[in-house]
Amino acid sequence: MNHAQSIRLVASFDLLESLRSRKAIVLLLLYLMGSLGASGIFIRLLIALRERLEEEVGQAVDMKQLMESPGMARVVGGLTGDQDVANAIVTIPPMALFYGWVAMNFVPLLVLFTSSDAISGDLSSGAVRYSLFRTDRVSWALGKLVGQTALMAVGVLVGALACWCTGLIWLDKMPVGDTAYWLLRISGRAIVYSFPYLGMAMCASQLTRTRARAGALALLIMFMAAVGGTLVQVKPIVEQAPTLFEALAKLFPSGHHLSLWHPHLSRSLPAMLGLVAIGLAFFALGFWRFSRRDA
């Protein structure tokens, strides 16, 4: 059996086992309910904003007009600091845009709880020894990574479907097809953005033998990455050495967040590749330790 077949088999088995586990099901359901609740609250806010705008202009306003209004463009431009990104964001259906915010902020937490014990759990139970009789460590570990990536993708897509259904039921005049298209696109961005955090969780899972320690270490790594990414982008600090801190920001997931929304592929593609590279680097760091220890 070659490496590709081994990785595929391990990944498919890991995904199925994860989907059958009580913990994963509960966490996915919690994320689903969170998406439904947050979408409902956001719809109420949208309706209130639309009604306020209709009072000002004296005519009916649809969601596209609401998003592309001059006031909205100015607000988004001020928040992002990049007018090209702002112009691109205001063309996205509001439900898809909101779900992108939800996924990019909460999927890393979902990953922390679902994936930090993906390898450490097998190490603590001794199940890894039976697996390594049939395949090598590289294929087994990579299969685990692929399986957990697929699990993360399932969670993101389930949340996107919940958001779309909520909008379909409660938000009148929602652009159904356009919203579904953008939900799929933004789900892809959310998966890519969350991949570095999956790499951190898988790194911690390979560095320890117990589930509790793996979870605690993963949380610590993610916290340090969040704090570090924030510090190197604080304006007073950046002004001291702009080139240096701009380069350092690219070592953290948050340093690529804005570029993911850029309309030009020349900006968004390097951000995606950078995020994947960060995730793989953390995974490789954990595997370096895992490859030198007894199973």
Phi, psi and omega in degrees: 000127181279175185297317182299317179294318179298315180298317181296316181294316179296318182296314181294319178295318181295319179296314180296319178296321180294318181291339178271346183284144182296321182297313181296319180297315180298316181294319178295321178294321177296319178295320178299312180294324176297319178295318179296313181296314180296321179295320178298317178296318181295322178298318177299319178295318178299315181298319179296318179296319180295318179296322178295318179293322178296324177295324182286319184267344178074024177206167180294143181231130176266176186294326179295318178295324179296313182292324185265012176293149182304323180296319179296317179298321180293318180297312181295320178298321178292325181287320184274330184076009180223112185292327178297316178295318179299317179296327178286320184295319185289350176270352181276135176306139187301324180295320179292319179297317180296318181295326176301319178296315180299310185295316183290340179265331188248340178296322175305324176291321176299317179298320180304316185275334182269333192243349184294340179251016184300322180255319181298329178297317178289328177293317183290326181274344182086001181295335181299330182296322179291324179292320184285352171289334187257342181211171180270167185295320182299310181296320181295313181294317178295323176299319176299318179297314179296318179298317179289329174295319178296320178297317177299318179297321177300314179298316180297316182290324176297317177297321179296319178296319178297318179296316181295317180295321178297315178296322180297324183277316192255341184254107180287149180064023175290131176291096191300306183293316181296321179295318179297317179299313182287330175297321177294316180297315183287331174298320176299318178296319180295322178296315179296317181295327182276346183300319176302324179289328173295319177300321178295317179296318179290329175297310179298324182294333179270345183271341183231166182257347183246152181296317183296315179294321179297316179296317180294318180293320178299317178298319180296316180297315179296320179296316180295323178294320179294315180293315179299317180295328178287317183298317183284359177243006176290130189304312180301327179285316181299323182297339179290323180205079187304315183296316181296310185287333174294321177291319180295326180298331181288351176277354182241149180303320183296338179290347180250359188299309184296321182295335177299332183268357183291138183289341183264133182297334180296339176258320185284323181296312176301326178295316179297315179296322178296319179295317177297319180297320178298315179298316180293325179295316177295317178299317180295324177297316178294321181292328177303321177284319182296325182289345183250012180241160175288140177283000000 
